[in-house]
């Protein structure tokens, strides 16, 4: 608000045109701009205010905080690098395959292939035995028919011999089936043993990775605490810089040292002065105390 607009508003108010909410809104917006300007001015000038005796507390506190922030940010970067290294190391441990583990995995593959072959052969033996049983039943029926129709004894004996041969073949298949069953049982035990070995390798890697994970957790806690401390100090720094900007802008005309410090920012200081005047006029029009 300029002085001319202030007088026009004052005249309008005398005629009953009261825009109190608008004045308060403008004052609030201008106050926000002023606070940001105070911070920006302090940010630019705080390193030059050592000669200003009234700002010595703020100056030395800012020096201390800035040094602390530099050290903490360096520590933050170191912790981030350390955490990245831990992530890489943990991934290497989990993805690594030792020669011993590779050998066990190859054995497992061979065992599975052998089990597949044995299972196929067992199924073939069972299928062949079923076919022999059907042929055997057919031959028994044939003998009954031959005897009933009084065929020659030689014909019947031929069928009996065929049955005997079938029984011998069936007995061999039965023995082979038992051998295959035993081989499959042994194969299951071998696979279980192999799986236990692989599980032991995996558990060993998990145990090694767990140690790294604990260290990662410690680093993450340190990072979290450090970020919290940095955020807290940055808030204090911003507050101190705002106070520096507020003091310098207010006392530029009354304090020669402030004038010297603010020479390079005279335009901003003047804008801030006009903002304070405008805020005061808006508050006055709104009867704000």
Secondary structure, 3 states (H helix, E strand, C coil): CCHHHHHHHHHHHHCCCCCHHHHHHHHHHHHHHHHHHHHHHHHHHHHHHHHCHHHHHHHHHHHHHHHHHHHHHHHHHHHHHHHHHHHHHHHHHHHCCCHHHHHHHHHHHHHHHHHHHHHHHHHHHHHHHHHHHHHHHHHHHHHHHHHHCCCCHHHHHHHHHHHHHHHHHHHHHHHHHHHHHHHHHHHHHHHHHHHHHHHHHHHHHHHHHHHHHHHHHHHHHHHHHHHHHHHHHHHHHHHHHHHHHHHHHHHCCCCHHHHHHCHHHHHHHHHHHHHHHHHHHHHHHCCCC
